[in-house]
Amino acid sequence: MPTKSEMEAAKLRAKQTIQDSWQQIAETYTLGWGGPIESVEQQFPFIRETILDIRHQISTDLPVLFFQTRESPPKDMLAAVPFWKDTGNPYNCRLAAPRTIRPEEAKLYGDFAQAFWFSIHTKLLPNPRDAAAFQSAIQAWTGPAFFQ
């Protein structure tokens, strides 16, 4: 169990990761979130194949994150799916896309998603089910460009 100072340091790192990476992500994508996974799979069938081996470990408490280009409909997207491992770590990330994900993308979006989920879990960010409060809190850390 981490000490209070270790937990505070981890919270600071998570917030810093989000603040340090959002602009690079926003150059191409907007941010969205959703769940439960059954609904996500219906909307985006390409996700189903990517998560078959972790299906029973997908978090029901944390949202799937969507990174989508700004066109309607989006020309490209990535989804970050949170899942638990046997070690008890709830912040594992499985990225899914209708194309091959490059290693540098996997690092950027995986690190962002893990920091994001940690911030929700530790209540640095409000519950995503309160969409208005959640988006407002994220915008305070990032900026409106992340959602436009």
C-alpha positions in Angstrom: 0.0 0.0 0.0 1.5 3.4 -1.0 2.0 6.0 1.6 0.1 9.3 1.5 3.1 11.1 0.0 3.6 8.4 -2.6 0.0 8.6 -3.6 0.2 12.4 -3.8 3.3 12.1 -6.0 1.5 9.6 -8.2 -1.5 12.0 -8.6 0.8 14.8 -9.5 2.5 12.6 -12.2 -0.8 11.6 -13.6 -2.1 15.2 -13.9 1.3 16.2 -15.4 1.2 13.4 -18.0 -2.3 14.6 -19.1 -1.2 18.2 -19.3 2.1 17.4 -21.1 0.5 15.2 -23.7 -2.9 16.6 -24.6 -1.7 19.2 -27.1 0.2 16.6 -29.1 -2.9 14.4 -29.1 -5.2 17.4 -30.0 -3.1 18.1 -33.1 -5.0 15.2 -34.7 -7.7 14.0 -32.4 -10.5 15.1 -30.2 -11.2 13.3 -26.9 -14.3 11.3 -26.1 -15.3 8.6 -23.7 -18.0 6.0 -23.3 -19.2 2.6 -22.0 -20.2 0.0 -21.2 -18.0 -2.1 -23.4 -21.1 -3.9 -25.0 -22.3 -0.5 -26.3 -18.8 0.4 -27.4 -18.4 -2.8 -29.4 -21.8 -2.2 -31.1 -20.7 1.3 -32.2 -17.2 0.3 -33.2 -17.0 -3.4 -34.2 -13.2 -3.3 -34.8 -12.8 -3.1 -31.0 -14.3 -6.5 -30.5 -11.4 -8.5 -32.1 -8.8 -6.5 -30.3 -10.2 -7.2 -26.8 -11.3 -10.9 -27.2 -8.5 -12.2 -24.9 -9.2 -9.6 -22.1 -12.9 -9.4 -22.4 -13.5 -10.8 -18.9 -11.0 -8.3 -17.4 -12.4 -5.0 -18.8 -13.1 -2.4 -16.2 -16.8 -1.6 -15.6 -15.8 1.5 -13.5 -13.5 3.3 -16.0 -14.6 4.6 -19.4 -13.3 3.6 -22.8 -11.5 6.6 -24.3 -11.9 7.6 -27.9 -9.5 9.6 -29.9 -11.2 10.7 -33.2 -10.3 13.0 -36.0 -12.5 16.0 -36.4 -14.3 15.1 -39.6 -17.8 13.8 -39.4 -17.7 10.9 -39.6 -14.1 10.6 -38.4 -11.6 9.4 -40.9 -9.4 7.9 -38.1 -9.8 6.9 -34.5 -8.2 5.0 -31.7 -9.9 3.5 -28.6 -8.2 2.9 -25.3 -9.9 0.1 -23.3 -9.1 -0.2 -19.5 -8.6 -3.7 -18.1 -7.5 -5.4 -14.9 -4.6 -7.8 -14.8 -4.2 -10.6 -12.2 -1.7 -8.3 -10.4 -4.6 -6.1 -9.4 -3.5 -3.2 -11.6 -6.7 -1.6 -12.9 -5.0 0.8 -15.3 -3.8 -1.5 -18.1 -4.6 -0.2 -21.6 -5.5 -2.1 -24.7 -5.5 0.2 -27.8 -7.8 -0.6 -30.7 -7.9 1.0 -34.1 -9.1 0.0 -37.6 -5.4 0.3 -38.7 -2.0 -0.6 -37.4 -1.0 1.4 -34.3 2.6 2.7 -34.4 4.8 2.1 -31.3 5.1 5.9 -30.6 1.3 6.1 -30.7 0.9 3.2 -28.4 3.2 4.9 -25.8 1.5 8.4 -26.1 -2.1 7.2 -26.0 -1.4 4.4 -23.5 0.4 6.7 -21.1 -2.4 9.3 -21.4 -5.2 6.8 -20.9 -3.5 5.3 -17.8 -3.0 8.7 -16.3 -6.6 9.6 -17.1 -8.0 6.4 -15.5 -5.8 6.8 -12.4 -7.1 10.4 -12.1 -10.7 9.2 -12.2 -10.0 6.3 -9.8 -8.3 8.6 -7.3 -11.1 11.3 -7.7 -8.8 13.9 -9.1 -11.4 14.0 -11.9 -15.1 13.6 -11.3 -17.1 10.5 -12.3 -17.4 10.4 -16.1 -21.2 9.6 -15.8 -21.6 13.3 -14.9 -20.5 14.3 -18.4 -20.8 18.1 -17.9 -18.7 18.1 -14.7 -16.2 15.6 -16.1 -15.7 17.6 -19.4 -15.4 20.8 -17.4 -12.7 19.3 -15.2 -10.8 17.9 -18.2 -10.9 21.2 -20.0 -9.5 23.0 -16.9 -6.5 20.7 -17.2 -6.2 20.9 -21.0 -8.2 23.3 -23.1 -11.3 23.4 -25.2 -9.4 22.4 -28.4 -9.3 18.9 -27.0 -13.1 18.6 -27.5 -13.6 20.6 -30.7 
